Amino acid sequence: MTEIKNIISELKKNNKKEEAFFGFYHQEGDENNTCIKANKQGLELFSAELLKARLEIEKRKFENGEVEYAELEIDWTNSNADFYFDNVELTSKIKTKKENSFPEYKETWKDKFYGYLIFGIIISLVIIFIIGFVTTIKWIF
């Protein structure tokens, strides 16, 4: 634990907050495509914040599967960033293979109904187009 504290103090000592650039952004304006823009100082200072959160885990008890929060000192990060993480959600939970990142999608009757409805509309439009085309040909000849 003292080793982590030493790393944190070295990272903070060797990097000035005034020179640090760090922020979370939407890449090319796409909300689903995110990135971190940072220079060396910003990465090292944010690493120090994450290591401080790591030390907080040792102080917490996590009784009954509780989730606790550790605040991050992010006042030095880029104020023009698209979004921020003000804290870290700490847990003692261990990742298992059974957990899925995204819940499994199950098709409902509404989904099937909309699919059939759209298919029916398309078929109706094709039939109407064919009838109109045939009628137009009969008028011409």
DSSP file with accessible surface (Angstrom, degrees, kcal/mol):
  #  RESIDUE AA STRUCTURE BP1 BP2  ACC     N-H-->O    O-->H-N    N-H-->O    O-->H-N    TCO  KAPPA ALPHA  PHI   PSI    X-CA   Y-CA   Z-CA
    1    1 A M     >        0   0  114      0, 0.0     4,-2.0     0, 0.0     5,-0.1   0.000 360.0 360.0 360.0 -37.8    0.0    0.0    0.0
    2    2 A T  H  >  +     0   0  102      1,-0.2     4,-2.2     2,-0.2     5,-0.1   0.823 360.0  59.9 -67.9 -27.5    2.9    2.4    0.7
    3    3 A E  H  > S+     0   0  141      2,-0.2     4,-2.1     1,-0.2    -1,-0.2   0.924 105.8  46.4 -64.6 -42.3    4.2    1.5   -2.7
    4    4 A I  H  > S+     0   0   28      1,-0.2     4,-2.6     2,-0.2    -2,-0.2   0.913 110.8  52.8 -66.3 -41.2    1.0    2.8   -4.3
    5    5 A K  H  X S+     0   0  112     -4,-2.0     4,-2.5     1,-0.2    -1,-0.2   0.895 108.8  50.6 -60.5 -39.6    1.2    6.0   -2.2
    6    6 A N  H  X S+     0   0  101     -4,-2.2     4,-2.3     2,-0.2    -1,-0.2   0.901 109.8  49.9 -64.5 -40.5    4.7    6.5   -3.3
    7    7 A I  H  X S+     0   0   73     -4,-2.1     4,-2.7     2,-0.2    -2,-0.2   0.927 110.8  50.0 -63.7 -43.8    3.7    6.2   -7.0
    8    8 A I  H  X S+     0   0   15     -4,-2.6     4,-2.4     1,-0.2     5,-0.2   0.940 111.5  47.5 -60.6 -46.9    0.8    8.6   -6.5
    9    9 A S  H  X S+     0   0   62     -4,-2.5     4,-2.4     1,-0.2    -1,-0.2   0.898 112.5  49.9 -66.0 -36.2    3.1   11.2   -4.9
   10   10 A E  H  X S+     0   0   85     -4,-2.3     4,-2.4     2,-0.2    -1,-0.2   0.923 110.8  49.3 -65.7 -43.4    5.7   10.8   -7.6
   11   11 A L  H  X S+     0   0   30     -4,-2.7     4,-0.5     1,-0.2    -2,-0.2   0.911 115.3  43.6 -62.4 -42.1    3.1   11.2  -10.3
   12   12 A K  H  < S+     0   0   69     -4,-2.4     3,-0.5    -5,-0.2    -1,-0.2   0.875 114.3  49.9 -71.5 -36.2    1.7   14.3   -8.7
   13   13 A K  H  < S+     0   0  146     -4,-2.4    -2,-0.2    -5,-0.2    -1,-0.2   0.888 112.3  46.6 -69.8 -37.8    5.2   15.8   -8.0
   14   14 A N  H  < S+     0   0   99     -4,-2.4     2,-0.4    -5,-0.2    -1,-0.2   0.485 108.3  61.6 -85.7  -4.4    6.4   15.3  -11.5
   15   15 A N     <  -     0   0    7     -4,-0.5     2,-0.4    -3,-0.5    -1,-0.1  -0.986  70.0-145.0-131.1 128.5    3.4   16.7  -13.3
   16   16 A K    >>  -     0   0  123     -2,-0.4     3,-0.9     1,-0.1     4,-0.9  -0.735  11.9-141.7 -90.1 134.7    2.0   20.2  -13.1
   17   17 A K  T 34 S+     0   0   78     -2,-0.4     3,-0.4     1,-0.2    -1,-0.1   0.825 101.3  61.9 -62.9 -30.8   -1.8   20.6  -13.3
   18   18 A E  T 34 S+     0   0  163      1,-0.2    -1,-0.2     3,-0.0    -2,-0.0   0.785 109.2  40.8 -65.8 -28.9   -1.4   23.8  -15.3
   19   19 A E  T <4 S+     0   0  100     -3,-0.9    23,-0.2    22,-0.0    -1,-0.2   0.568  93.3 106.4 -94.5 -10.6    0.4   21.8  -18.1
   20   20 A A     <  -     0   0   13     -4,-0.9     2,-0.5    -3,-0.4    20,-0.1  -0.497  47.5-169.6 -77.9 136.4   -1.9   18.8  -17.9
   21   21 A F        +     0   0   82     -2,-0.2    18,-2.1    56,-0.1     2,-0.3  -0.992  22.0 146.4-124.3 122.8   -4.4   18.2  -20.7
   22   22 A F  E     +A   38   0A   3     -2,-0.5    56,-3.0    16,-0.2     2,-0.3  -0.955   7.8 142.9-157.4 134.5   -7.0   15.5  -20.2
   23   23 A G  E     -A   37   0A   2     14,-1.5    14,-2.5    -2,-0.3     2,-0.5  -0.968  42.0-118.7-168.3 156.0  -10.7   15.1  -21.2
   24   24 A F  E     +AB  36  83A  25     59,-0.8    59,-1.5    -2,-0.3    58,-1.4  -0.888  41.5 178.6-100.6 130.8  -13.3   12.6  -22.3
   25   25 A Y  E     -A   35   0A  19     10,-3.0    10,-2.7    -2,-0.5     2,-0.7  -0.901  37.3-114.5-133.8 157.7  -14.8   13.4  -25.7
   26   26 A H  E >   -A   34   0A  56     -2,-0.3     3,-1.3     8,-0.2     2,-0.3  -0.838  45.2-123.2 -87.0 119.8  -17.2   12.1  -28.3
   27   27 A Q  G >  S-     0   0   77      6,-3.1     3,-1.9    -2,-0.7     6,-0.2  -0.512  85.0 -12.8 -72.0 123.1  -15.1   11.2  -31.2
   28   28 A E  G 3  S-     0   0  183     -2,-0.3    -1,-0.3     1,-0.3     3,-0.1   0.820 124.3 -64.3  56.5  32.5  -16.1   13.1  -34.4
   29   29 A G  G <  S+     0   0   68     -3,-1.3     2,-0.6     1,-0.2    -1,-0.3   0.500 100.3 135.2  76.0   2.4  -19.4   14.2  -32.7
   30   30 A D    X   -     0   0   77     -3,-1.9     3,-1.3     3,-0.2    -3,-0.4  -0.755  46.8-154.3 -89.6 119.1  -20.7   10.6  -32.4
   31   31 A E  T 3  S+     0   0  148     -2,-0.6    -1,-0.1     1,-0.3    -2,-0.1   0.772  94.4  51.3 -62.6 -27.8  -22.2    9.9  -28.9
   32   32 A N  T 3  S+     0   0  149      1,-0.2     2,-0.6    -5,-0.1    -1,-0.3   0.554 100.9  67.3 -87.6  -8.5  -21.5    6.2  -29.2
   33   33 A N  S <  S+     0   0   66     -3,-1.3    -6,-3.1    -6,-0.2     2,-0.3  -0.917  70.4 174.1-116.3 102.9  -17.8    6.6  -30.1
   34   34 A T  E     +A   26   0A  73     -2,-0.6     2,-0.3    -8,-0.3    -8,-0.2  -0.725   7.2 173.9-112.0 159.7  -15.9    8.1  -27.2
   35   35 A C  E     -A   25   0A  35    -10,-2.7   -10,-3.0    -2,-0.3     2,-0.5  -0.965  29.2-117.8-152.7 168.5  -12.2    8.8  -26.7
   36   36 A I  E     -A   24   0A  88     -2,-0.3     2,-0.5   -12,-0.2   -12,-0.2  -0.955  19.7-160.1-111.5 129.6   -9.8   10.3  -24.2
   37   37 A K  E     +A   23   0A 106    -14,-2.5   -14,-1.5    -2,-0.5     2,-0.3  -0.960  33.1 143.3-107.5 123.0   -7.7   13.3  -25.4
   38   38 A A  E     -A   22   0A  37     -2,-0.5   -16,-0.2   -16,-0.2     2,-0.2  -0.997  41.1-139.4-157.4 152.8   -4.7   13.7  -23.1
   39   39 A N     >  -     0   0   52    -18,-2.1     4,-2.5    -2,-0.3     5,-0.2  -0.500  49.4 -88.3-101.0-178.8   -1.0   14.6  -23.0
   40   40 A K  H  > S+     0   0  119      1,-0.2     4,-2.3     2,-0.2     5,-0.2   0.923 127.3  48.6 -58.1 -46.8    1.6   12.8  -20.8
   41   41 A Q  H  > S+     0   0   45      1,-0.2     4,-2.5     2,-0.2    -1,-0.2   0.906 111.3  50.1 -63.5 -41.2    1.0   15.0  -17.8
   42   42 A G  H  > S+     0   0    0    -21,-0.3     4,-2.4   -23,-0.2     5,-0.2   0.912 110.6  49.0 -63.7 -43.1   -2.8   14.6  -18.0
   43   43 A L  H  X S+     0   0   85     -4,-2.5     4,-2.2     2,-0.2    -1,-0.2   0.913 113.1  47.3 -62.8 -42.0   -2.5   10.8  -18.3
   44   44 A E  H  X S+     0   0   53     -4,-2.3     4,-1.9    -5,-0.2    -2,-0.2   0.906 112.7  48.1 -70.1 -38.0   -0.2   10.6  -15.3
   45   45 A L  H  X S+     0   0    6     -4,-2.5     4,-1.7     2,-0.2    -1,-0.2   0.904 113.0  47.7 -68.7 -38.7   -2.3   12.8  -13.1
   46   46 A F  H  X S+     0   0   20     -4,-2.4     4,-2.2     1,-0.2    -2,-0.2   0.887 108.9  55.3 -69.0 -34.4   -5.5   10.9  -14.0
   47   47 A S  H  X S+     0   0   54     -4,-2.2     4,-2.5    -5,-0.2    -1,-0.2   0.897 104.7  53.7 -60.8 -39.9   -3.6    7.7  -13.3
   48   48 A A  H  X S+     0   0    0     -4,-1.9     4,-2.1     2,-0.2    -1,-0.2   0.904 107.0  51.5 -61.7 -39.3   -2.8    9.1   -9.8
   49   49 A E  H  X S+     0   0    5     -4,-1.7     4,-1.9     2,-0.2    -2,-0.2   0.906 110.4  48.2 -64.0 -41.4   -6.5    9.7   -9.3
   50   50 A L  H  X S+     0   0   84     -4,-2.2     4,-2.0     1,-0.2    -2,-0.2   0.890 110.0  52.1 -67.3 -36.9   -7.4    6.1  -10.2
   51   51 A L  H  X S+     0   0   49     -4,-2.5     4,-2.0     2,-0.2    -2,-0.2   0.876 106.4  53.9 -67.1 -34.6   -4.7    4.8   -7.9
   52   52 A K  H  X S+     0   0   48     -4,-2.1     4,-1.6     2,-0.2    -1,-0.2   0.909 107.8  50.5 -63.8 -38.8   -6.1    6.9   -5.1
   53   53 A A  H  X S+     0   0    6     -4,-1.9     4,-1.1     1,-0.2    -2,-0.2   0.888 106.2  56.2 -64.4 -36.2   -9.5    5.2   -5.8
   54   54 A R  H  X S+     0   0  101     -4,-2.0     4,-0.8     1,-0.2     3,-0.5   0.906 105.6  50.6 -61.9 -39.5   -7.7    1.9   -5.6
   55   55 A L  H >X S+     0   0   17     -4,-2.0     4,-0.8     1,-0.2     3,-0.6   0.853 102.4  61.7 -66.8 -32.5   -6.4    2.8   -2.1
   56   56 A E  H >X S+     0   0   50     -4,-1.6     4,-1.0     1,-0.2     3,-0.6   0.820  92.7  64.9 -63.0 -32.1  -10.0    3.6   -1.1
   57   57 A I  H >< S+     0   0   58     -4,-1.1     3,-0.6    -3,-0.5    -1,-0.2   0.890  98.1  54.6 -58.7 -37.3  -11.1    0.0   -1.8
   58   58 A E  H << S+     0   0  106     -4,-0.8    -1,-0.2    -3,-0.6    -2,-0.2   0.808 107.3  50.8 -66.7 -27.8   -8.8   -1.1    1.0
   59   59 A K  H << S+     0   0  139     -4,-0.8    -1,-0.2    -3,-0.6    -2,-0.2   0.677  97.6  82.7 -83.2 -19.0  -10.5    1.3    3.5
   60   60 A R    <<  -     0   0   60     -4,-1.0     8,-0.0    -3,-0.6     0, 0.0  -0.524  60.5-155.7 -91.6 157.1  -14.1    0.1    2.6
   61   61 A K        -     0   0  161     -2,-0.2    -1,-0.1     2,-0.1    -4,-0.0   0.723  16.0-154.4-101.8 -28.6  -15.9   -2.9    4.1
   62   62 A F    >   -     0   0   20      1,-0.2     3,-1.0     2,-0.1     2,-0.2   0.915  20.2-170.5  52.4  51.4  -18.5   -3.5    1.3
   63   63 A E  G >   +     0   0  108      1,-0.2     3,-1.2     2,-0.2    -1,-0.2  -0.492  65.3   5.3 -73.3 140.3  -21.0   -5.2    3.6
   64   64 A N  G 3  S-     0   0  161      1,-0.3    -1,-0.2    -2,-0.2    -2,-0.1   0.837 131.7 -62.0  56.8  36.3  -24.0   -6.9    1.9
   65   65 A G  G <  S+     0   0   58     -3,-1.0    -1,-0.3     1,-0.1    -2,-0.2   0.781  85.3 175.8  67.2  25.4  -22.6   -6.3   -1.6
   66   66 A E    <   -     0   0   90     -3,-1.2     2,-0.4     1,-0.1    26,-0.4  -0.194  25.0-138.6 -61.7 155.3  -22.7   -2.5   -1.2
   67   67 A V        -     0   0   63     24,-0.1     2,-0.3    25,-0.1    24,-0.2  -0.960  22.6-172.6-113.9 132.6  -21.4   -0.1   -3.8
   68   68 A E  E     -C   90   0B  45     22,-2.1    22,-3.8    -2,-0.4     2,-0.4  -0.847  14.0-130.0-123.9 164.3  -19.5    2.9   -2.6
   69   69 A Y  E     -C   89   0B 126     -2,-0.3     2,-0.5    20,-0.2    20,-0.2  -0.892   8.1-160.9-119.5 144.6  -18.1    5.9   -4.3
   70   70 A A  E     -C   88   0B   6     18,-2.3    18,-2.7    -2,-0.4     2,-0.2  -0.992  24.9-129.5-121.0 125.5  -14.7    7.6   -4.3
   71   71 A E  E     -C   87   0B 159     -2,-0.5     2,-0.4    16,-0.2    16,-0.3  -0.487  16.3-142.2 -75.2 143.4  -14.5   11.2   -5.5
   72   72 A L        -     0   0   13     14,-2.7     2,-1.1    -2,-0.2   -26,-0.0  -0.854  11.7-131.2-103.8 140.5  -12.0   12.2   -8.2
   73   73 A E        +     0   0   92     -2,-0.4     3,-0.2     1,-0.1   -24,-0.1  -0.778  45.7 152.3 -88.9  97.1  -10.2   15.5   -8.1
   74   74 A I    >   +     0   0   25     -2,-1.1     3,-1.7     1,-0.1    -1,-0.1   0.171  27.9 114.7-115.6  18.7  -10.8   16.6  -11.7
   75   75 A D  T 3  S+     0   0  132      1,-0.3    -1,-0.1    -3,-0.0     4,-0.1   0.734  78.2  55.1 -63.6 -17.8  -10.7   20.4  -11.4
   76   76 A W  T 3  S+     0   0   25     -3,-0.2    -1,-0.3     2,-0.1   -54,-0.2   0.583  86.5 103.5 -90.3 -11.0   -7.5   20.4  -13.5
   77   77 A T  S <  S-     0   0   18     -3,-1.7     2,-0.2     1,-0.2   -54,-0.2  -0.194  91.4 -72.4 -71.3 167.7   -9.0   18.5  -16.5
   78   78 A N    >   -     0   0   32    -56,-3.0     3,-1.4     1,-0.2   -54,-0.2  -0.392  36.3-152.6 -65.2 123.4  -10.1   20.2  -19.7
   79   79 A S  T 3  S+     0   0   94      1,-0.3    -1,-0.2    -2,-0.2    -2,-0.1   0.650  92.5  61.6 -73.5 -12.9  -13.2   22.3  -19.0
   80   80 A N  T 3  S+     0   0  123      3,-0.0    -1,-0.3     2,-0.0    -2,-0.1   0.315  76.4 126.1 -94.1   8.0  -14.3   21.9  -22.7
   81   81 A A    <   -     0   0   11     -3,-1.4   -56,-0.2   -59,-0.2     3,-0.1  -0.251  68.0-124.4 -64.6 155.9  -14.5   18.1  -22.5
   82   82 A D  S    S-     0   0   80    -58,-1.4     2,-0.3     1,-0.2   -57,-0.2   0.821  85.5  -3.6 -73.1 -32.8  -17.8   16.5  -23.6
   83   83 A F  B     -B   24   0A  51    -59,-1.5   -59,-0.8     2,-0.0     2,-0.3  -0.982  64.3-144.6-156.0 165.7  -18.3   14.7  -20.3
   84   84 A Y        -     0   0   90     -2,-0.3     2,-0.6   -61,-0.1   -61,-0.0  -0.909  13.2-139.4-131.8 158.4  -16.7   14.0  -17.0
   85   85 A F        +     0   0   99     -2,-0.3     3,-0.1     1,-0.1   -13,-0.0  -0.959  20.3 179.8-116.7 107.1  -16.4   11.3  -14.4
   86   86 A D        +     0   0   96     -2,-0.6   -14,-2.7     1,-0.1     2,-0.3   0.715  65.6   8.9 -80.7 -23.4  -16.7   12.9  -11.0
   87   87 A N  E     -C   71   0B  65    -16,-0.3     2,-0.4   -14,-0.0   -16,-0.2  -0.953  67.4-119.6-150.6 170.0  -16.3    9.7   -9.0
   88   88 A V  E     -C   70   0B  38    -18,-2.7   -18,-2.3    -2,-0.3     2,-0.8  -0.950  24.0-132.2-115.7 132.4  -15.5    6.1   -9.2
   89   89 A E  E     -C   69   0B 117     -2,-0.4     2,-0.3   -20,-0.2   -20,-0.2  -0.776  28.0-155.8 -85.4 113.1  -18.0    3.4   -8.2
   90   90 A L  E     +C   68   0B   6    -22,-3.8   -22,-2.1    -2,-0.8     2,-0.3  -0.715  20.5 163.3 -93.8 141.2  -16.1    1.0   -6.0
   91   91 A T        -     0   0   53     -2,-0.3   -24,-0.1   -24,-0.2   -25,-0.0  -0.985  40.8-142.5-150.2 156.3  -17.2   -2.6   -5.5
   92   92 A S        +     0   0   68    -26,-0.4   -25,-0.1    -2,-0.3    -1,-0.0   0.396  63.6 126.4 -97.4   2.1  -15.7   -5.8   -4.2
   93   93 A K        -     0   0  139    -28,-0.1     2,-0.4     1,-0.1    -2,-0.1  -0.310  53.4-140.8 -63.9 141.8  -17.5   -7.7   -6.8
   94   94 A I        -     0   0  139     -2,-0.0     2,-0.1     1,-0.0    -1,-0.1  -0.865  22.4-110.8-106.8 136.1  -15.4  -10.0   -9.0
   95   95 A K        -     0   0  182     -2,-0.4     2,-0.3     2,-0.0    -1,-0.0  -0.405  35.4-166.9 -66.6 136.2  -16.1  -10.3  -12.7
   96   96 A T    >   -     0   0   70     -2,-0.1     3,-0.9     1,-0.1    -1,-0.0  -0.850  31.3-119.1-120.0 161.5  -17.5  -13.7  -13.8
   97   97 A K  T 3  S+     0   0  209     -2,-0.3    -1,-0.1     1,-0.2    -2,-0.0   0.761 107.9  66.7 -69.9 -24.5  -17.9  -15.1  -17.3
   98   98 A K  T 3  S+     0   0  191      2,-0.1     2,-0.3    -3,-0.0    -1,-0.2   0.758  80.1  94.4 -69.8 -24.7  -21.7  -15.4  -16.9
   99   99 A E    <   -     0   0   92     -3,-0.9     2,-0.4     2,-0.0     3,-0.1  -0.517  63.9-154.2 -73.7 131.9  -22.1  -11.6  -16.8
  100  100 A N        -     0   0  115     -2,-0.3    -2,-0.1     1,-0.1     4,-0.0  -0.855  15.8-141.1-102.5 143.6  -23.0  -10.0  -20.1
  101  101 A S  S    S+     0   0  115     -2,-0.4    -1,-0.1     1,-0.2    -2,-0.0   0.880  94.9  31.3 -67.2 -38.5  -22.1   -6.4  -20.8
  102  102 A F  S    S-     0   0  171     -3,-0.1    -1,-0.2     3,-0.0     3,-0.1  -0.965  94.6-111.0-121.4 138.0  -25.4   -6.0  -22.7
  103  103 A P        -     0   0  117      0, 0.0     2,-0.2     0, 0.0    -2,-0.0  -0.328  43.9 -96.0 -64.8 149.2  -28.6   -7.9  -21.8
  104  104 A E        -     0   0  150      1,-0.1     2,-0.4    -4,-0.0    -4,-0.0  -0.454  39.9-122.1 -68.4 133.0  -29.7  -10.4  -24.4
  105  105 A Y        -     0   0  163     -2,-0.2     2,-0.5    -3,-0.1    -1,-0.1  -0.639  25.6-166.9 -80.6 129.9  -32.3   -9.0  -26.8
  106  106 A K        -     0   0  157     -2,-0.4     2,-0.3     0, 0.0    -1,-0.0  -0.977  21.0-126.7-118.8 125.1  -35.6  -10.9  -26.9
  107  107 A E        -     0   0  117     -2,-0.5     2,-0.1     4,-0.1    -2,-0.0  -0.504  26.7-153.0 -72.5 130.4  -38.0  -10.1  -29.7
  108  108 A T     >  -     0   0   67     -2,-0.3     4,-1.9     1,-0.1     5,-0.2  -0.465  30.5-102.8 -96.5 173.4  -41.4   -9.2  -28.5
  109  109 A W  H  > S+     0   0  186      1,-0.2     4,-2.6     2,-0.2     5,-0.2   0.844 122.5  57.6 -66.3 -29.8  -44.8   -9.5  -30.2
  110  110 A K  H  > S+     0   0  107      2,-0.2     4,-2.7     1,-0.2    -1,-0.2   0.901 104.2  51.1 -66.3 -40.2  -44.7   -5.8  -31.0
  111  111 A D  H  > S+     0   0   52      2,-0.2     4,-1.9     1,-0.2    -2,-0.2   0.922 112.8  45.5 -61.7 -45.0  -41.4   -6.2  -32.8
  112  112 A K  H  X S+     0   0  103     -4,-1.9     4,-2.6     2,-0.2     5,-0.2   0.912 111.9  52.5 -64.2 -42.3  -42.8   -9.1  -34.9
  113  113 A F  H  X S+     0   0  110     -4,-2.6     4,-2.8     1,-0.2    -2,-0.2   0.928 109.3  48.5 -60.1 -47.3  -46.0   -7.1  -35.6
  114  114 A Y  H  X S+     0   0  131     -4,-2.7     4,-2.5     2,-0.2     5,-0.2   0.895 110.9  51.8 -61.8 -38.5  -44.1   -4.1  -36.9
  115  115 A G  H  X S+     0   0   40     -4,-1.9     4,-2.3    -5,-0.2    -2,-0.2   0.945 113.1  43.5 -62.1 -47.0  -41.9   -6.3  -39.1
  116  116 A Y  H  X S+     0   0  175     -4,-2.6     4,-2.7     2,-0.2    -2,-0.2   0.883 112.9  53.7 -65.6 -38.3  -45.0   -7.9  -40.6
  117  117 A L  H  X S+     0   0   80     -4,-2.8     4,-2.4    -5,-0.2    -2,-0.2   0.946 111.0  44.5 -62.3 -47.0  -46.7   -4.5  -40.9
  118  118 A I  H  X S+     0   0  100     -4,-2.5     4,-2.4     2,-0.2    -2,-0.2   0.922 113.6  50.7 -65.0 -42.0  -43.8   -3.0  -42.8
  119  119 A F  H  X S+     0   0  132     -4,-2.3     4,-2.5    -5,-0.2    -2,-0.2   0.931 110.9  49.6 -61.1 -42.2  -43.5   -6.1  -45.0
  120  120 A G  H  X S+     0   0   31     -4,-2.7     4,-2.6     1,-0.2    -2,-0.2   0.899 109.9  50.6 -64.1 -41.1  -47.3   -5.9  -45.8
  121  121 A I  H  X S+     0   0   88     -4,-2.4     4,-2.5     2,-0.2    -1,-0.2   0.926 111.0  48.6 -63.4 -43.2  -47.0   -2.2  -46.7
  122  122 A I  H  X S+     0   0   93     -4,-2.4     4,-2.3     2,-0.2    -2,-0.2   0.934 112.4  47.8 -63.5 -45.2  -44.2   -2.9  -49.1
  123  123 A I  H  X S+     0   0   70     -4,-2.5     4,-2.6     1,-0.2    -1,-0.2   0.924 111.7  51.2 -62.4 -42.3  -46.0   -5.8  -50.7
  124  124 A S  H  X S+     0   0   64     -4,-2.6     4,-2.8     1,-0.2    -2,-0.2   0.919 109.9  49.4 -61.1 -43.3  -49.1   -3.6  -51.1
  125  125 A L  H  X S+     0   0  108     -4,-2.5     4,-2.5     2,-0.2    -1,-0.2   0.898 110.6  50.0 -63.2 -39.6  -47.1   -0.8  -52.7
  126  126 A V  H  X S+     0   0   74     -4,-2.3     4,-2.6     2,-0.2    -2,-0.2   0.935 112.4  47.1 -64.6 -44.7  -45.5   -3.2  -55.1
  127  127 A I  H  X S+     0   0   89     -4,-2.6     4,-2.8     2,-0.2     5,-0.2   0.934 112.9  48.8 -63.0 -44.6  -49.0   -4.6  -56.1
  128  128 A I  H  X S+     0   0  110     -4,-2.8     4,-2.7     1,-0.2    -1,-0.2   0.913 111.3  50.8 -62.2 -40.4  -50.4   -1.1  -56.5
  129  129 A F  H  X S+     0   0  144     -4,-2.5     4,-2.6    -5,-0.2    -2,-0.2   0.931 111.3  47.2 -62.4 -44.0  -47.5   -0.1  -58.6
  130  130 A I  H  X S+     0   0   92     -4,-2.6     4,-2.9     2,-0.2     5,-0.2   0.935 113.0  48.5 -64.7 -44.9  -47.9   -3.2  -60.9
  131  131 A I  H  X S+     0   0  100     -4,-2.8     4,-2.7     1,-0.2    -2,-0.2   0.936 113.6  47.8 -61.1 -43.7  -51.7   -2.5  -61.2
  132  132 A G  H  X S+     0   0   32     -4,-2.7     4,-2.4    -5,-0.2    -2,-0.2   0.908 112.2  49.0 -64.0 -40.2  -51.0    1.1  -62.0
  133  133 A F  H  X S+     0   0  121     -4,-2.6     4,-2.3     2,-0.2    -2,-0.2   0.939 112.9  46.8 -65.3 -45.4  -48.3    0.2  -64.6
  134  134 A V  H  X S+     0   0   65     -4,-2.9     4,-2.3     1,-0.2    -2,-0.2   0.920 112.8  50.1 -64.0 -42.6  -50.6   -2.4  -66.3
  135  135 A T  H  X S+     0   0   51     -4,-2.7     4,-2.0    -5,-0.2    -1,-0.2   0.917 110.1  50.2 -62.5 -42.3  -53.5    0.1  -66.3
  136  136 A T  H  X S+     0   0   65     -4,-2.4     4,-1.9     2,-0.2    -1,-0.2   0.915 109.7  50.5 -62.8 -41.8  -51.3    2.8  -67.8
  137  137 A I  H  X S+     0   0   66     -4,-2.3     4,-2.2     1,-0.2    -2,-0.2   0.920 109.7  51.1 -63.3 -41.6  -50.1    0.4  -70.6
  138  138 A K  H  < S+     0   0  156     -4,-2.3    -1,-0.2     1,-0.2    -2,-0.2   0.869 109.4  50.6 -64.4 -37.9  -53.7   -0.5  -71.4
  139  139 A W  H  < S+     0   0  205     -4,-2.0    -1,-0.2     1,-0.2    -2,-0.2   0.874 111.2  48.8 -65.6 -39.8  -54.7    3.2  -71.7
  140  140 A I  H  <        0   0  113     -4,-1.9    -2,-0.2    -5,-0.2    -1,-0.2   0.917 360.0 360.0 -68.8 -41.5  -51.8    3.8  -74.0
  141  141 A F     <        0   0  188     -4,-2.2    -1,-0.1    -5,-0.2    -3,-0.1   0.191 360.0 360.0-104.6 360.0  -52.5    0.9  -76.3
